[in-house]
Amino acid sequence: MDVVGGIPHFERTSEQGALSVKLLCELAAAQGKLVDMHCDESDDPLSRHIETLAFETQRLGLNGRVTAISPEVATTATPSGRGMTRVPELLAHGVTVAFGHDCVMDPWYSLGSADMLEVASMGLHVAQMTSQAAMRQCFDAVTTSAAKILHLEGYGIAKGCNADFVLLQAQDPIEAIRLRATRLQVFRRGKRVAQSPAATASLNLPGRPQTTSLMHSRHS
């Protein structure tokens, strides 16, 4: 087991949910494991499981090892149907934020693609993070920030790291999200495991090249 997970609002009462958070955090602390607690799937405006989780994190010295999924108290006082949490505010306060994608073509959600660039784009739009810096933060939310939360070892582009990477047909992170950039090559531990041809468009316009890369393309 690598991570201790919990869903406190699935307990019969709020008190039992709070107790489950306490017991699970104590288990993780005793075993030296990470914690991933789902505190979002409730429309109860009185739910305070995220606050209980924060308290137990501090009490047990679990700082940096606990992830909470979209805390409900960070939306509004009125139930909002599991609205998006306040990503820009969390980032402004130094909280590490990652975007995730759980359901992929299952009974709960049949449109999943496991495409993290799609996840970054959705998060960008829902959180209204459209400045240059914010869009780069959304790219980080599916790459470096997610790796930090998962405590991945050997992650990154540096000497000595694992040679796990995806080569995108894009000039920068913003273009990668905007175009859902083609994955030109995928490497795992230095071995190429997948590749795709570069995306190009054929043109039939006087004075224009016959083909062009989809990078830098603009729609009119």
C-alpha positions in Angstrom: 0.0 0.0 0.0 1.4 3.4 -1.0 -1.5 5.8 -0.1 -4.3 5.8 2.5 -7.6 7.0 1.0 -10.9 7.9 2.5 -14.4 9.2 1.7 -15.7 10.6 5.0 -19.1 11.7 3.6 -19.9 8.0 2.8 -20.2 7.3 6.6 -23.6 7.2 8.1 -23.2 10.5 10.1 -21.0 13.5 10.0 -19.5 12.5 13.3 -18.5 9.0 12.0 -17.1 10.8 8.9 -14.9 12.9 11.1 -13.8 9.9 13.0 -12.9 8.1 9.8 -10.6 11.0 8.8 -8.9 10.8 12.2 -8.4 7.0 12.1 -7.2 7.0 8.5 -4.7 9.8 9.1 -3.4 8.0 12.2 -2.9 4.9 10.2 -1.0 6.8 7.5 1.2 8.5 10.1 2.0 5.2 11.8 2.9 3.5 8.4 4.6 6.5 6.9 2.2 6.7 4.0 0.6 9.4 1.9 -3.1 10.4 2.4 -5.7 11.1 -0.4 -9.0 12.1 1.0 -12.1 12.8 -1.1 -14.0 15.6 0.7 -15.9 17.0 -2.3 -18.8 14.7 -3.2 -21.3 16.3 -0.8 -23.8 19.1 -1.1 -24.1 19.5 2.6 -23.2 23.2 3.4 -22.4 22.1 7.0 -19.8 19.6 6.0 -16.4 20.3 7.6 -14.4 17.2 6.7 -11.8 19.3 5.0 -11.2 21.2 8.2 -10.9 18.0 10.1 -8.4 16.8 7.6 -6.4 19.9 7.9 -6.4 19.6 11.7 -5.3 16.0 11.7 -2.6 16.8 9.1 -1.1 19.3 11.5 -1.6 17.2 14.7 0.1 14.2 13.2 2.9 16.0 11.3 1.6 14.9 7.9 2.4 18.2 6.2 3.3 17.7 2.6 1.9 14.2 2.5 -1.9 14.9 2.4 -4.1 15.6 -0.7 -7.7 16.8 -0.4 -10.0 16.5 -3.4 -11.8 19.8 -4.2 -12.8 21.0 -0.7 -16.5 21.8 -0.7 -16.2 24.6 1.8 -14.1 26.6 -0.7 -17.1 27.0 -3.0 -20.1 28.8 -1.5 -22.3 28.6 1.5 -25.1 27.3 -0.7 -24.7 23.8 -2.2 -23.3 24.2 -5.7 -23.4 20.7 -7.1 -19.7 20.0 -6.5 -18.4 23.2 -8.0 -14.8 23.9 -8.8 -12.7 24.8 -5.8 -10.8 28.2 -5.8 -7.7 27.2 -7.7 -6.2 30.7 -8.1 -6.7 31.6 -4.5 -5.0 28.3 -3.4 -2.1 28.9 -5.6 -1.8 32.5 -4.4 -1.4 31.1 -0.8 1.3 28.7 -1.8 -0.7 25.6 -1.9 0.4 23.0 -4.5 -2.5 22.3 -6.8 -2.8 19.5 -9.3 -5.6 18.5 -11.8 -6.6 14.9 -12.1 -8.7 12.6 -14.2 -10.3 9.6 -12.6 -13.2 8.1 -14.6 -12.3 6.9 -18.1 -15.1 5.3 -20.1 -16.9 3.9 -17.1 -20.5 3.9 -15.9 -20.0 7.3 -14.2 -18.3 9.1 -17.0 -18.1 7.7 -20.5 -16.2 10.6 -22.2 -12.9 10.2 -20.4 -9.8 10.2 -22.6 -7.0 10.0 -20.1 -5.6 13.1 -21.9 -4.0 15.4 -19.3 -3.8 18.3 -21.8 -7.6 18.1 -22.0 -7.8 18.1 -18.2 -5.5 21.2 -18.1 -7.7 23.0 -20.7 -10.9 22.2 -18.8 -9.3 23.4 -15.5 -8.1 26.5 -17.2 -11.5 27.5 -18.5 -13.5 26.5 -15.4 -11.2 28.4 -13.1 -10.9 31.3 -15.6 -7.1 31.1 -15.5 -6.5 32.7 -18.9 -3.5 35.0 -18.2 -0.1 33.8 -19.6 1.2 33.0 -16.1 -2.1 31.2 -15.1 -2.1 29.1 -18.2 1.4 27.9 -17.4 0.2 27.1 -13.9 -2.5 24.9 -15.4 0.2 23.1 -17.4 2.2 22.6 -14.2 -1.0 21.2 -12.5 -0.8 18.2 -14.8 3.0 17.8 -14.8 5.4 19.1 -12.2 2.8 19.9 -9.5 1.1 16.5 -9.8 4.5 14.8 -9.6 5.3 16.8 -6.4 2.0 15.7 -4.8 2.6 12.1 -5.7 6.2 12.3 -4.3 7.5 10.8 -7.6 11.2 10.1 -7.5 13.5 10.7 -10.5 10.9 13.1 -12.2 12.0 15.9 -14.4 14.4 17.0 -17.1 17.7 16.8 -15.4 20.7 14.6 -15.3 20.1 11.5 -13.3 16.3 11.6 -13.6 14.3 8.8 -15.2 14.1 9.2 -18.9 10.3 9.3 -18.9 8.9 12.0 -21.1 6.5 13.0 -23.8 7.7 15.0 -26.8 4.9 17.4 -27.8 4.4 19.2 -31.1 4.3 22.6 -29.5 6.5 25.6 -28.9 5.5 26.1 -25.2 3.1 24.9 -22.6 0.4 27.4 -23.6 0.5 26.2 -27.2 0.4 22.6 -26.0 -2.8 23.2 -24.1 -4.4 25.4 -26.8 -3.8 22.8 -29.6 -4.0 19.6 -27.6 -0.6 19.1 -29.1 0.2 15.9 -30.9 2.4 13.5 -28.9 5.2 13.0 -31.3 7.1 10.5 -29.1 6.5 8.9 -25.7 9.5 7.5 -23.8 9.5 5.3 -20.7 12.8 4.7 -19.0 14.6 5.8 -22.1 12.7 3.4 -24.4 10.3 4.8 -27.0 7.0 3.2 -26.4 4.7 5.2 -28.8 4.9 7.8 -31.5 2.6 9.7 -33.8 3.2 11.6 -37.1 3.3 15.4 -36.8 0.0 17.1 -37.4 0.0 19.0 -40.7 -2.7 20.7 -42.8 -2.9 20.7 -46.6 -3.6 24.0 -48.2 -5.0 24.9 -51.6 -4.6 28.7 -51.5 -2.7 30.8 -54.1 0.6 32.0 -52.8 0.6 29.8 -49.7 2.6 26.6 -49.1 1.0 23.3 -49.9 1.3 22.1 -46.3 1.8 23.7 -43.0 2.4 22.6 -39.4 -0.6 23.0 -37.1 1.7 24.7 -34.6 1.0 28.5 -34.5 -2.2 27.9 -36.5 -5.0 30.4 -35.9 -8.7 30.0 -36.7 -10.6 32.8 -38.5 
